[in-house]
Amino acid sequence: MQHKITLPLPSSNLSPNARVHWATLARHKKEARHLAAVSAFAQVGIVAISGYRLDFYWPTQRRRDKDNAAAMCKAYLDGIADCMGQDDSEWDFDGVRFYFDKESPRLEIILN
């Protein structure tokens, strides 16, 4: 059974290409991890996860790099793992998909 967790697009400060002060980066990671844990519990509860897919809904059709987009989500995935009480290193990664939604940009994490 699939479950969906909807989150805001990750902060650009979480990009592997961002050059931010370590304290700023730590703050953004902590906030993202907490937001993901709280949102996961509120939206799906505690479920067993075997894999996930990242569906990005960007506000523009600008070209983006899928591996960097996935890397921006590490804190989100760690927060979901915290919530579920699982080790996310055992989850299968089903890839990244990009969509365009000017009205409602978001990240949907599809859990299997």
Order of alpha helices (4+ residues) and beta strands (2+ residues): beta-alpha-beta-alpha-alpha-beta-beta
